Amino acid sequence: MAYGDVVPDCFVFYRTWPPHFVAYEQVKHATVEHVGRNRVLVHHPRSGNAVRKSLTAKRIEIVARDGRDLVAEWRETPGRD
């Protein structure tokens, strides 16, 4: 659960906000990096782009290859120092 953890080959599903509608993004085989308190960086495998996402978002799923739920593992409760 330490910051800086990098987990390769994850399944990631999250919501995006393009203009005028809501879209859902599904990425297979993404590399996910835990960059800060309730923040992750999702590296897309084909395009090479990286997207910063919040673990407290309404719709986000990150599942590692071994079946671990990384959102539940990395999410920190509010008010914790």
N, C-alpha and C positions, 0 to 999 in steps of 0.2 A: 504494500500500500504506500510505498514511498514515492515522493515526487521524482520524476525522471525515469520511472519504470517504462519499458518499451515492450509491447506484446505484439509479435507479428502474426499474420494470418488470422485476423478476426472478422466476424460478421458484424456490420454496423448498419443500423437503421435509425434515421433521424428526420426531423421535419425542417424544411427550409421555407423562407419567406420571399419568393420572387414577387415582383410587383403584381398586385391585383388578384392573387390567389395563393393557396398554400400547396406546396409540393412535398413529396416524401422521397428521400434519397436512400437507396439500399446499396451498400458496398460490400462485396465479398472479397476476402483475402486482403483486407486493409491492415496497415500497421498503425497501432494506436499507442500514443505516448501520453503519460500522465504528467501534465506540465504545471499544475498548480491546484489550489484549493477548488475542488469541484470543476476542474477544467481539463479537457483532453484535446489533443491534436490528432486528427484523423488524416493519415497520409493515404491518398488514393493511389492504387497500384499502377494503373495505366497512364493517367494524366500527369502524375507526379505532384499534383496540387495537394495542399494541406489545408484542412478546415478546423478551426478552433470551435469546440462545442462545450456547452455547460452540462454537467451531470445532473443538474436540477431542472433541466428542461422537461416539459410535459411529455414529450414523445422522443425517447432515445433508448436504444438497446445496443449493447456491446457484448458479444459473446465470443469468448476465446475458443480456440480449436479444441481444448480439452473440456469444454462445456461450462467453464466458469462465467458467471455474470459479473463483468467488470464494473458495471454501473453500481451495483450493490456493494461491491468490494471497495471501490474507490470513493464513493459519495461520503461526504462528511456532514455531520449534523450541524444545524445552525447554532451559533453561540459557543461552539467548541474552540478553544484556543490552542 
